[in-house]
Amino acid sequence: MPRDTRQRSAIRRVFMRAERPLTPDEILEHGQRIMPSLGLATVYRNVKILAGEGWLSEVELPGGGLRYELAERPHHHHFLCRSCDQAFDVHRCPDEVEALAPEGFEVDGHELILFGRCAACR
């Protein structure tokens, strides 16, 4: 396991405070408040390591680019703001989402992505 550098510690702190999935640019912005010398290449390198360790999970949203969040999060969905491009957690599943599958199909998982404008952009 790679050692926990000051940069990696700063990135971990960013995620411990984050309440939503973050892009590498957002990680950099928040991380530079903790460690001003943090660079984007360092963010990319460290999120790859943290995802490989299972500490972070990748979140892929259509048209939104790759984001990261804590891996230990319980099952949830996402809302992507079309104005500011920030992603937010949706903590509730629609009732009986599996019933939407065609007859005779077996559902073993699902993802739900809501699109629109967040409260700040409205």
C-alpha positions as CSV (number, residue, x, y, z in Angstrom):
1,M,0.0,0.0,0.0
2,P,1.4,3.4,-0.9
3,R,2.3,5.7,1.9
4,D,-0.2,8.4,2.8
5,T,1.5,11.6,1.6
6,R,0.5,15.1,2.7
7,Q,-1.2,15.6,-0.6
8,R,-3.1,12.3,-0.3
9,S,-4.1,13.3,3.3
10,A,-5.5,16.6,1.9
11,I,-7.5,14.8,-0.7
12,R,-8.9,12.4,1.9
13,R,-9.9,15.4,4.0
14,V,-11.7,16.9,0.9
15,F,-13.7,13.7,0.6
16,M,-14.5,13.4,4.3
17,R,-16.1,16.9,4.0
18,A,-17.8,16.4,0.6
19,E,-21.4,15.6,0.5
20,R,-21.5,14.9,-3.2
21,P,-19.4,13.4,-6.0
22,L,-16.5,15.6,-7.1
23,T,-14.7,16.1,-10.4
24,P,-10.9,16.3,-10.3
25,D,-11.1,20.0,-10.8
26,E,-13.4,20.3,-7.8
27,I,-11.1,18.1,-5.7
28,L,-8.2,20.4,-6.7
29,E,-10.2,23.6,-5.8
30,H,-11.1,22.2,-2.3
31,G,-7.7,20.6,-1.8
32,Q,-5.9,23.8,-2.5
33,R,-7.7,25.4,0.5
34,I,-5.9,22.8,2.6
35,M,-2.7,22.6,0.7
36,P,-2.2,25.5,-1.7
37,S,0.6,23.8,-3.6
38,L,-1.6,20.8,-4.7
39,G,-1.6,20.3,-8.4
40,L,-4.0,18.7,-10.8
41,A,-1.6,15.9,-11.8
42,T,-1.2,15.0,-8.1
43,V,-5.0,14.9,-7.8
44,Y,-5.4,12.5,-10.7
45,R,-2.6,10.3,-9.5
46,N,-4.0,10.1,-5.9
47,V,-7.6,9.5,-6.8
48,K,-6.5,6.7,-9.0
49,I,-4.6,5.2,-6.0
50,L,-7.5,5.8,-3.6
51,A,-9.9,4.2,-6.1
52,G,-7.6,1.2,-6.5
53,E,-7.5,0.8,-2.7
54,G,-11.3,0.8,-2.7
55,W,-11.5,4.0,-0.6
56,L,-13.0,5.9,-3.5
57,S,-15.6,4.9,-6.2
58,E,-15.8,6.3,-9.7
59,V,-19.1,7.9,-10.6
60,E,-19.8,8.1,-14.4
61,L,-22.6,10.5,-15.4
62,P,-23.7,11.0,-19.0
63,G,-22.0,14.2,-20.3
64,G,-20.7,15.0,-16.9
65,G,-17.2,13.4,-16.9
66,L,-15.8,11.1,-14.3
67,R,-16.3,12.0,-10.6
68,Y,-15.3,10.4,-7.4
69,E,-17.0,9.7,-4.0
70,L,-16.3,7.7,-0.9
71,A,-16.7,4.0,-1.7
72,E,-18.4,3.1,1.6
73,R,-21.6,5.1,0.7
74,P,-24.8,3.1,0.8
75,H,-26.8,2.6,-2.4
76,H,-27.9,6.0,-3.8
77,H,-28.5,7.8,-7.1
78,H,-27.4,11.2,-8.5
79,F,-28.8,14.5,-9.7
80,L,-26.7,16.4,-12.3
81,C,-27.3,20.1,-12.6
82,R,-27.3,21.2,-16.3
83,S,-26.3,24.8,-15.3
84,C,-23.3,24.4,-13.0
85,D,-22.5,20.7,-13.9
86,Q,-22.3,19.8,-10.2
87,A,-23.5,16.3,-9.2
88,F,-25.6,15.7,-6.0
89,D,-26.7,12.6,-4.2
90,V,-30.3,11.4,-4.3
91,H,-30.9,9.2,-1.3
92,R,-34.1,7.5,-2.2
93,C,-35.0,5.0,-4.9
94,P,-38.4,5.0,-6.6
95,D,-40.8,2.4,-5.4
96,E,-40.7,-0.8,-7.4
97,V,-38.1,0.4,-9.9
98,E,-37.5,-3.3,-10.9
99,A,-41.1,-3.4,-12.1
100,L,-40.1,-1.2,-15.0
101,A,-38.2,-4.0,-16.7
102,P,-39.8,-5.9,-19.6
103,E,-41.8,-8.9,-18.6
104,G,-39.7,-11.9,-18.0
105,F,-36.5,-9.9,-17.3
106,E,-34.6,-10.2,-14.1
107,V,-33.1,-7.0,-12.6
108,D,-29.9,-7.4,-10.6
109,G,-29.2,-3.7,-10.2
110,H,-30.2,-0.2,-11.3
111,E,-29.0,3.4,-11.6
112,L,-31.1,6.5,-11.7
113,I,-29.8,9.9,-12.8
114,L,-31.9,13.0,-12.5
115,F,-31.1,16.1,-14.6
116,G,-32.2,19.7,-14.1
117,R,-31.1,22.7,-12.2
118,C,-29.9,22.7,-8.6
119,A,-31.3,25.0,-6.0
120,A,-28.4,27.5,-6.4
121,C,-28.9,27.7,-10.2
122,R,-32.7,28.0,-10.1
